[in-house]
Amino acid sequence: MKNFNEFINEGSRYVDRAGKPFNIKGINFVYTDRGRFYGTSLYDVKKTANVNKRSKIGYDATEALLSSLGIKEKLPMYYEDGTLDKICKELTRKGIACDHGDYMDVS
């Protein structure tokens, strides 16, 4: 039987667009400045600022990823501080740095 850390490591593995696998160590949920979901940036380092993202995924892929990591909270389509804080808190407990913001200007 696998231990907890082995399950976490399986759930946090991802393949970037070039087909190279990596372990997710950071996640940033990005929303537009009008509050609509824009995308999720994935990082192979344990931070989300001042580093290049390894991959960017959309809403459905983010929902699938969160589910595979055992996150039961549903990702909001529109920016909700409280819900995103809960998701980030759970991810942090699993050893993944997490951040969110509604700063993407798409105009």
N, CA, C and O of each residue as an XYZ file, in Angstrom:
428
protein
N       0.833     -1.171      0.000
C       0.000      0.000      0.000
C       0.888      1.249      0.000
O       1.923      1.279      0.665
N       0.476      2.281     -0.752
C       1.255      3.508     -0.862
C       1.001      4.409      0.339
O      -0.095      4.444      0.900
N       2.049      5.137      0.715
C       1.863      6.083      1.808
C       1.362      7.422      1.260
O       1.280      7.615      0.047
N       1.031      8.332      2.160
C       0.441      9.614      1.792
C       1.307     10.387      0.802
O       0.794     10.909     -0.188
N       2.607     10.468      1.055
C       3.496     11.234      0.180
C       3.566     10.659     -1.229
O       3.715     11.409     -2.194
N       3.460      9.350     -1.361
C       3.463      8.751     -2.694
C       2.208      9.150     -3.464
O       2.276      9.409     -4.666
N       1.057      9.201     -2.780
C      -0.168      9.643     -3.443
C      -0.042     11.101     -3.875
O      -0.417     11.447     -4.995
N       0.476     11.948     -3.011
C       0.645     13.357     -3.338
C       1.568     13.519     -4.538
O       1.282     14.304     -5.441
N       2.681     12.774     -4.551
C       3.612     12.881     -5.672
C       2.972     12.455     -6.980
O       3.234     13.069     -8.015
N       2.136     11.417     -6.965
C       1.454     10.993     -8.186
C       0.508     12.075     -8.676
O       0.460     12.370     -9.870
N      -0.241     12.664     -7.758
C      -1.208     13.685     -8.134
C      -0.564     14.965     -8.614
O      -1.166     15.702     -9.396
N       0.648     15.248     -8.162
C       1.279     16.514     -8.516
C       2.201     16.410     -9.737
O       2.883     17.378    -10.074
N       2.229     15.276    -10.387
C       3.016     15.145    -11.615
C       2.194     15.686    -12.776
O       0.977     15.504    -12.832
N       2.872     16.350    -13.697
C       2.187     16.907    -14.850
C       3.132     16.873    -16.034
O       4.344     16.756    -15.854
N       2.602     16.971    -17.230
C       3.417     16.969    -18.433
C       3.227     18.321    -19.117
O       2.096     18.732    -19.378
N       4.334     19.017    -19.411
C       4.221     20.325    -20.056
C       3.933     20.154    -21.549
O       3.833     19.033    -22.046
N       3.802     21.269    -22.249
C       3.448     21.234    -23.681
C       4.496     20.545    -24.539
O       4.187     20.041    -25.618
N       5.721     20.522    -24.068
C       6.794     19.854    -24.805
C       6.814     18.356    -24.528
O       7.627     17.626    -25.096
N       5.917     17.896    -23.654
C       5.840     16.483    -23.334
C       6.771     16.050    -22.215
O       6.933     14.857    -21.960
N       7.381     17.020    -21.548
C       8.309     16.690    -20.466
C       7.580     16.683    -19.126
O       6.915     17.657    -18.775
N       7.702     15.590    -18.377
C       7.026     15.513    -17.072
C       7.745     16.361    -16.023
O       8.961     16.542    -16.071
N       6.962     16.873    -15.079
C       7.527     17.614    -13.955
C       6.583     17.504    -12.772
O       5.403     17.195    -12.933
N       7.104     17.757    -11.593
C       6.293     17.766    -10.382
C       5.814     19.186    -10.125
O       6.607     20.128    -10.137
N       4.531     19.335     -9.895
C       3.960     20.643     -9.608
C       4.324     21.030     -8.178
O       3.996     20.322     -7.226
N       5.001     22.154     -8.047
C       5.369     22.647     -6.724
C       4.747     24.005     -6.441
O       4.802     24.493     -5.312
N       4.153     24.619     -7.463
C       3.487     25.905     -7.308
C       2.323     26.026     -8.275
O       2.397     25.560     -9.412
N       1.245     26.658     -7.815
C       0.050     26.871     -8.637
C      -0.424     28.303     -8.430
O      -0.484     28.791     -7.302
N      -0.763     28.975     -9.539
C      -1.299     30.329     -9.462
C      -2.584     30.389    -10.290
O      -2.564     30.156    -11.499
N      -3.699     30.703     -9.628
C      -4.985     30.850    -10.301
C      -5.113     32.305    -10.749
O      -5.090     33.215     -9.920
N      -5.248     32.527    -12.054
C      -5.272     33.879    -12.598
C      -6.670     34.212    -13.119
O      -7.278     33.443    -13.862
N      -7.151     35.369    -12.709
C      -8.456     35.876    -13.148
C      -8.235     37.235    -13.805
O      -7.257     37.922    -13.508
N      -9.144     37.621    -14.696
C      -9.022     38.924    -15.339
C      -9.342     40.021    -14.332
O      -9.882     39.760    -13.257
N      -9.004     41.232    -14.693
C      -9.298     42.359    -13.804
C     -10.808     42.593    -13.663
O     -11.235     43.394    -12.832
N     -11.603     41.906    -14.460
C     -13.064     41.966    -14.323
C     -13.606     40.740    -13.583
O     -14.818     40.579    -13.433
N     -12.693     39.879    -13.122
C     -13.070     38.780    -12.257
C     -13.333     37.436    -12.914
O     -13.679     36.488    -12.208
N     -13.191     37.301    -14.213
C     -13.457     36.028    -14.894
C     -12.185     35.171    -14.914
O     -11.078     35.693    -15.051
N     -12.358     33.845    -14.776
C     -11.219     32.928    -14.793
C     -10.455     33.082    -16.106
O     -11.050     33.134    -17.183
N      -9.120     33.155    -16.000
C      -8.260     33.303    -17.172
C      -7.420     32.053    -17.420
O      -7.283     31.613    -18.562
N      -6.858     31.481    -16.358
C      -6.036     30.288    -16.513
C      -5.288     29.964    -15.231
O      -5.286     30.748    -14.283
N      -4.664     28.818    -15.214
C      -3.880     28.375    -14.061
C      -2.453     28.144    -14.515
O      -2.195     27.386    -15.450
N      -1.536     28.806    -13.840
C      -0.109     28.630    -14.136
C       0.462     27.589    -13.186
O       0.193     27.611    -11.984
N       1.254     26.677    -13.742
C       1.880     25.614    -12.959
C       3.387     25.826    -12.948
O       3.980     26.193    -13.962
N       3.998     25.594    -11.793
C       5.420     25.834    -11.614
C       6.104     24.576    -11.098
O       5.505     23.766    -10.391
N       7.375     24.431    -11.469
C       8.161     23.296    -10.974
C       9.070     23.722     -9.824
O       9.963     22.974     -9.426
N       8.845     24.912     -9.296
C       9.538     25.407     -8.103
C       8.483     25.788     -7.075
O       7.327     26.027     -7.423
N       8.879     25.843     -5.822
C       7.926     26.057     -4.741
C       7.662     27.542     -4.499
O       7.746     28.018     -3.366
N       7.342     28.268     -5.567
C       6.936     29.655     -5.475
C       6.191     30.022     -6.749
O       6.249     29.298     -7.742
N       5.488     31.156     -6.714
C       4.687     31.539     -7.875
C       5.017     32.944     -8.371
O       4.423     33.405     -9.346
N       5.940     33.624     -7.726
C       6.318     34.974     -8.140
C       7.780     35.001     -8.579
O       8.627     34.299     -8.027
N       8.050     35.822     -9.577
C       9.415     36.024    -10.081
C      10.054     34.752    -10.621
O      11.273     34.596    -10.566
N       9.241     33.850    -11.138
C       9.728     32.634    -11.791
C       8.889     32.402    -13.046
O       7.754     32.868    -13.135
N       9.448     31.688    -14.004
C       8.692     31.355    -15.215
C       7.792     30.165    -14.961
O       8.198     29.183    -14.341
N       6.560     30.263    -15.450
C       5.654     29.120    -15.310
C       6.117     28.001    -16.218
O       6.736     28.235    -17.256
N       5.811     26.793    -15.814
C       6.191     25.615    -16.598
C       5.079     25.256    -17.581
O       5.340     24.735    -18.665
N       3.831     25.544    -17.186
C       2.699     25.227    -18.032
C       1.516     26.106    -17.643
O       1.444     26.586    -16.511
N       0.597     26.316    -18.567
C      -0.644     27.027    -18.277
C      -1.795     26.130    -18.724
O      -1.774     25.578    -19.824
N      -2.801     25.991    -17.856
C      -3.930     25.130    -18.177
C      -5.240     25.898    -18.004
O      -5.290     26.912    -17.308
N      -6.294     25.403    -18.642
C      -7.600     26.027    -18.587
C      -8.452     25.532    -17.424
O      -7.989     24.800    -16.549
N      -9.698     25.953    -17.446
C     -10.603     25.668    -16.338
C     -10.831     24.166    -16.129
O     -10.680     23.670    -15.013
N     -11.194     23.442    -17.190
C     -11.493     22.005    -17.050
C     -10.272     21.212    -16.581
O     -10.386     20.331    -15.729
N      -9.117     21.527    -17.136
C      -7.888     20.831    -16.721
C      -7.547     21.162    -15.270
O      -7.038     20.313    -14.538
N      -7.827     22.400    -14.856
C      -7.575     22.793    -13.470
C      -8.491     22.027    -12.526
O      -8.053     21.541    -11.483
N      -9.764     21.922    -12.897
C     -10.718     21.165    -12.080
C     -10.262     19.707    -11.944
O     -10.314     19.139    -10.853
N      -9.818     19.107    -13.050
C      -9.353     17.717    -13.030
C      -8.105     17.585    -12.149
O      -7.977     16.623    -11.391
N      -7.196     18.542    -12.248
C      -5.983     18.511    -11.441
C      -6.320     18.618     -9.957
O      -5.802     17.849     -9.147
N      -7.178     19.558     -9.598
C      -7.555     19.728     -8.190
C      -8.215     18.463     -7.650
O      -7.961     18.050     -6.518
N      -9.057     17.863     -8.467
C      -9.719     16.618     -8.069
C      -8.688     15.512     -7.832
O      -8.784     14.763     -6.860
N      -7.697     15.415     -8.734
C      -6.665     14.373     -8.587
C      -5.810     14.604     -7.340
O      -5.217     13.669     -6.802
N      -5.754     15.852     -6.892
C      -5.001     16.178     -5.680
C      -5.855     16.049     -4.423
O      -5.375     16.293     -3.316
N      -7.112     15.667     -4.593
C      -7.991     15.465     -3.449
C      -8.656     16.731     -2.942
O      -9.160     16.754     -1.820
N      -8.666     17.790     -3.752
C      -9.319     19.046     -3.375
C     -10.795     18.941     -3.740
O     -11.144     18.760     -4.907
N     -11.644     19.056     -2.747
C     -13.081     18.905     -2.981
C     -13.771     20.227     -3.337
O     -14.840     20.225     -3.948
N     -13.169     21.334     -2.960
C     -13.731     22.667     -3.243
C     -13.734     22.896     -4.754
O     -12.743     22.611     -5.426
N     -14.835     23.405     -5.286
C     -14.947     23.670     -6.724
C     -14.287     25.012     -7.053
O     -14.501     26.007     -6.360
N     -13.491     25.025     -8.109
C     -12.835     26.238     -8.552
C     -13.886     27.213     -9.077
O     -14.666     26.854     -9.959
N     -13.923     28.437     -8.555
C     -14.927     29.386     -9.030
C     -14.600     29.906    -10.432
O     -13.437     30.140    -10.760
N     -15.641     30.084    -11.256
C     -15.470     30.642    -12.598
C     -15.196     32.147    -12.504
O     -14.529     32.724    -13.362
N     -15.721     32.766    -11.449
C     -15.474     34.182    -11.197
C     -14.719     34.327     -9.881
O     -14.884     33.512     -8.973
N     -13.900     35.351     -9.779
C     -13.003     35.541     -8.645
C     -13.743     35.621     -7.320
O     -14.598     36.484     -7.119
N     -13.398     34.701     -6.414
C     -13.958     34.663     -5.062
C     -12.809     34.419     -4.087
O     -12.292     33.308     -3.973
N     -12.423     35.491     -3.382
C     -11.305     35.396     -2.432
C     -11.427     34.215     -1.480
O     -10.496     33.422     -1.338
N     -12.583     34.103     -0.827
C     -12.770     33.083      0.211
C     -12.580     31.669     -0.296
O     -11.874     30.871      0.321
N     -13.210     31.354     -1.422
C     -13.099     30.008     -1.993
C     -11.666     29.718     -2.432
O     -11.140     28.635     -2.173
N     -11.044     30.681     -3.091
C      -9.670     30.481     -3.551
C      -8.702     30.367     -2.376
O      -7.734     29.609     -2.438
N      -8.961     31.112     -1.315
C      -8.130     30.981     -0.109
C      -8.231     29.567      0.470
O      -7.229     29.005      0.913
N      -9.435     28.996      0.467
C      -9.622     27.629      0.977
C      -8.843     26.628      0.123
O      -8.169     25.741      0.648
N      -8.943     26.781     -1.198
C      -8.232     25.876     -2.104
C      -6.721     25.999     -1.880
O      -6.016     24.994     -1.791
N      -6.238     27.228     -1.790
C      -4.795     27.449     -1.579
C      -4.337     26.880     -0.237
O      -3.238     26.338     -0.128
N      -5.174     27.005      0.768
C      -4.812     26.462      2.082
C      -4.642     24.944      2.008
O      -3.696     24.392      2.570
N      -5.569     24.268      1.306
C      -5.463     22.811      1.149
C      -4.219     22.435      0.348
O      -3.523     21.479      0.692
N      -3.940     23.181     -0.717
C      -2.761     22.884     -1.533
C      -1.476     23.103     -0.736
O      -0.524     22.333     -0.861
N      -1.452     24.143      0.072
C      -0.281     24.417      0.903
C      -0.038     23.281      1.884
O       1.106     22.907      2.141
N      -1.127     22.728      2.433
C      -0.980     21.578      3.341
C      -0.382     20.381      2.625
O       0.246     19.526      3.250
N      -0.574     20.320      1.312
C      -0.047     19.212      0.525
C       1.360     19.524     -0.008
O       1.927     18.741     -0.770
N       1.918     20.672      0.399
C       3.277     21.014      0.005
C       3.399     21.762     -1.303
O       4.492     21.839     -1.864
N       2.300     22.320     -1.809
C       2.312     23.049     -3.074
C       2.068     24.531     -2.785
O       1.059     24.889     -2.178
N       2.987     25.386     -3.217
C       2.803     26.822     -3.063
C       1.616     27.257     -3.914
O       1.451     26.787     -5.039
N       0.796     28.146     -3.384
C      -0.422     28.535     -4.097
C      -0.659     30.028     -3.961
O      -0.358     30.640     -2.936
N      -1.211     30.598     -5.033
C      -1.497     32.023     -5.071
C      -2.670     32.239     -6.030
O      -2.975     31.384     -6.861
N      -3.312     33.384     -5.899
C      -4.391     33.735     -6.824
C      -4.497     35.243     -6.922
O      -4.086     35.965     -6.013
N      -5.052     35.718     -8.032
C      -5.215     37.151     -8.205
C      -6.114     37.473     -9.386
O      -6.272     36.670    -10.306
N      -6.700     38.663     -9.343
C      -7.566     39.129    -10.445
C      -6.936     40.353    -11.103
O      -7.492     41.450    -11.070
N      -5.776     40.145    -11.696
C      -4.975     41.243    -12.221
C      -4.720     41.175    -13.714
O      -4.069     42.071    -14.252
N      -5.205     40.152    -14.410
C      -4.901     40.006    -15.832
C      -5.744     41.006    -16.640
O      -6.973     40.944    -16.640
N      -5.067     41.909    -17.312
C      -5.738     42.897    -18.158
C      -5.765     42.358    -19.589
O      -4.729     42.274    -20.248
N      -6.950     41.997    -20.057
C      -7.073     41.398    -21.384
C      -7.626     42.386    -22.415
O      -7.994     41.993    -23.522
N      -7.681     43.655    -22.052
C      -8.210     44.655    -22.998
C      -7.201     45.050    -24.034
O      -7.493     45.877    -24.897
